[in-house]
Amino acid sequence: MPAIVERVGLSGKEDVRAKDLSYGDNKILDAAIALTSDPQVILLDEPTSGLAMRETGRMLDLIHKLSEQLTILLVEHDMNVVFSVSRRIIVMEQGKIIAEACR
């Protein structure tokens, strides 16, 4: 578990209760919890929603770092975020694919 805490950038906060973490740190904690099962794929649903610019940057850095080791399925409406981290983009409307692009 300490390796995961370090991997996601929460070192030094191991003894802080989740309710006492900042909103941004809680979002990162969500990703850390998902990593505990050693997944091959991780789903991140709106990982940057409600985050300040600095916190968004931290989350994007984490997503880039994690994407080197596992597949990330990202649900996100902020297109700046989508374009900054995605290699493949699929746009859906009411469950149907309406556009697809690879970078």
C-alpha positions as CSV (number, residue, x, y, z in Angstrom):
1,M,0.0,0.0,0.0
2,P,2.8,2.5,0.7
3,A,4.0,2.0,-2.9
4,I,0.5,3.0,-4.2
5,V,0.4,6.1,-1.9
6,E,3.8,7.2,-3.3
7,R,2.8,6.3,-6.9
8,V,-0.2,8.6,-6.8
9,G,1.5,11.4,-4.9
10,L,-0.1,11.2,-1.5
11,S,3.1,10.5,0.4
12,G,3.0,12.2,3.8
13,K,-0.8,12.0,4.0
14,E,-1.1,8.4,5.0
15,D,-2.4,9.2,8.5
16,V,-4.9,11.8,7.3
17,R,-8.5,10.7,7.3
18,A,-10.1,10.8,3.8
19,K,-12.7,13.3,5.1
20,D,-9.9,15.6,6.1
21,L,-8.2,15.5,2.7
22,S,-8.8,18.3,0.1
23,Y,-11.3,17.6,-2.6
24,G,-8.4,17.1,-5.1
25,D,-6.6,14.7,-2.8
26,N,-9.8,12.7,-2.4
27,K,-10.1,12.4,-6.2
28,I,-6.5,11.1,-6.3
29,L,-7.4,8.8,-3.3
30,D,-10.2,7.3,-5.5
31,A,-7.6,6.4,-8.1
32,A,-5.3,5.0,-5.5
33,I,-8.1,2.8,-4.1
34,A,-8.8,1.5,-7.7
35,L,-5.1,0.6,-8.0
36,T,-5.1,-1.7,-4.9
37,S,-6.5,-4.6,-6.9
38,D,-3.6,-4.3,-9.5
39,P,-6.0,-3.7,-12.4
40,Q,-5.1,-3.8,-16.1
41,V,-7.9,-1.3,-16.8
42,I,-9.1,1.6,-14.7
43,L,-12.3,3.6,-15.3
44,L,-12.1,7.3,-14.3
45,D,-15.4,9.1,-14.3
46,E,-15.0,12.9,-14.5
47,P,-11.7,12.8,-12.7
48,T,-11.2,16.6,-13.0
49,S,-14.7,17.8,-12.3
50,G,-14.8,20.4,-9.6
51,L,-11.0,20.7,-9.4
52,A,-9.1,23.9,-9.3
53,M,-6.5,24.4,-12.1
54,R,-3.6,23.3,-10.0
55,E,-5.4,20.2,-8.8
56,T,-6.5,19.4,-12.4
57,G,-2.8,19.5,-13.4
58,R,-2.0,17.0,-10.6
59,M,-4.7,14.7,-11.8
60,L,-3.6,15.0,-15.4
61,D,0.0,14.2,-14.4
62,L,-1.3,11.1,-12.5
63,I,-3.4,10.0,-15.5
64,H,-0.4,10.3,-17.8
65,K,1.8,8.4,-15.4
66,L,-0.8,5.6,-14.9
67,S,-1.4,5.3,-18.7
68,E,2.1,4.1,-19.1
69,Q,1.3,1.0,-17.1
70,L,-2.4,0.3,-17.7
71,T,-5.3,1.1,-19.9
72,I,-7.5,4.0,-18.7
73,L,-11.1,4.4,-19.8
74,L,-11.9,8.1,-19.2
75,V,-15.4,9.6,-19.1
76,E,-14.9,13.3,-19.3
77,H,-16.8,16.3,-20.6
78,D,-14.0,18.8,-20.4
79,M,-12.6,18.5,-23.9
80,N,-9.3,20.2,-23.0
81,V,-8.7,17.3,-20.5
82,V,-9.8,14.7,-23.1
83,F,-7.4,16.0,-25.8
84,S,-4.5,16.4,-23.3
85,V,-4.5,12.8,-22.1
86,S,-6.3,10.6,-24.7
87,R,-4.8,8.5,-27.5
88,R,-8.1,7.3,-28.7
89,I,-11.4,9.3,-28.4
90,I,-14.9,7.9,-28.8
91,V,-17.8,10.2,-28.6
92,M,-21.2,8.7,-27.7
93,E,-24.7,10.0,-27.6
94,Q,-27.4,8.0,-26.0
95,G,-25.3,4.9,-26.1
96,K,-24.3,5.1,-29.8
97,I,-20.9,6.0,-31.1
98,I,-21.2,9.2,-33.2
99,A,-17.5,10.0,-33.7
100,E,-14.1,8.3,-33.2
101,A,-10.5,9.5,-33.5
102,C,-7.0,8.2,-32.8
103,R,-4.0,10.4,-32.1
